[in-house]
Amino acid sequence: MTALNSINRLLLLGLILIPALYRAPVARAQVDGPVYVVLEGDSYWAIADTFKVTIPDLLAANGFSANHIINPGDRLVIPGYEGIHGTLSIQTVELGETLATLALRTGVPADTLLRLNRLVNPERLYAGQAMIILEPEEGAADVTRWETGRMLSLSAGTPLVALAAAEGKNPWELTSLNTLSSQADQFSGQSLLTVGGDFPLRAWPTPLEDIQFRSLPLVQGKTGEIFITLSGDAQVAGTLGDWNLNFRELGERLATLQGIHATAAPRTYPFQVTVTLADGRTRVFEQDVLLISGNYPQEADLKVPPETLDPQTIAAESEQTRAIIAPFSEERFWDGLFLAPASKGITSLFGNRRSYNNGAYYSFHAGVDYAGRDKDPFYAPAAGRVIFTGPLTICGNATIIDHGWGVYSRYCHQHTIKVQVGEMVQPGQEIGLIGRTGRVDGPHLHWEIWVGGVQVNPLQWLEEVFP
Ligand SMILES: [Zn+2]
């Protein structure tokens, strides 16, 4: 029995038994609709925002006065969804999910998902998008949910029956899974979903079997990592926003690393994978992914030599470094975690927004600073090949190491450089002495990691193994 029914019955009893003495007060649940169970930390504002209703409508739907307080576990009727019954909750759209796969995974029909989420563009769900879903009412018929499955790519003119036979499936099952009205239905997009198998139910075109990001949403300044599983031989190319992705074999899968810029605008970015089959045909998977802020703080203003702030010098040095770290070395020299290059403690973190000599906060800290005295030694964090040594205006005496696969590390402000271009270095090897050359306000080691042409937070490489 629902709360609504029990209240109606109580009211009805009241009216029958004591009509003259008792006038029914306005009770809760005045509106027909699904229920949301209040969570820890919820507020009227957050709930109204989630379900795109106004707070007065929310209060009215539940018969609450303006000063009514909600508590975790309270059941609120959400207005605007008349005729829909059950308990509402929020789930995140995973990469590769479409409205159709989400309907199969959650057991909520696609048209109900459309209505619940008031979707403007149901063809473009993005990875990381919050979706309102519905748990059925107690006592409702069991719904079927599918965790595994895949998308079948159809050649034009292939009858569904033939496809079903090739897949060892019952044609009726394909018809019903894809909510087609008949087996002769015209398939939009030339694709059908089938359930079962070893991989999460996603709408990858064959021969893609799985695509996984190390983590989504993407975060400013972190290293992005993507794995692809294929069911057959194919060439793979990809882009993430404006970045070209270099996929390389890693065991049974393909992998790529891509730095996410520390000042990339928090929003969705297009992610695209193009698979080229042996016969030259191509299949494309495309979906937007969410990028969120790294919440980097502003540092106190720094005092540095004015000549190191000249925009032309900064641009020229940045160009020079970009050119040095542009090549993609096929060999991956490192293995496992990186080691910290110095031991005296960190004085400034990656990503901090910076101003120099009372200027605006237009720049960010592109590396990690380690404390040190003049001539303290520092060490290679991982294996690699030295590809640059020499003086730079801002970085001072600098060393750049190529670790392979588009991953580079750079060391600035050195007193002494102790390696030579072309030399292979090993993790823990002493490669230089800390100093105060370049744009500094005292001796320290400034350490950067570049991935796919973008500076990232080096500390992530001390805590997580890539790839
Ligand atoms: Zn620094």
Residues whose N, C-alpha, C, O or C-beta is under 5 A from the ligand:
A	BS01	ZN	G367 V368 D369 H446
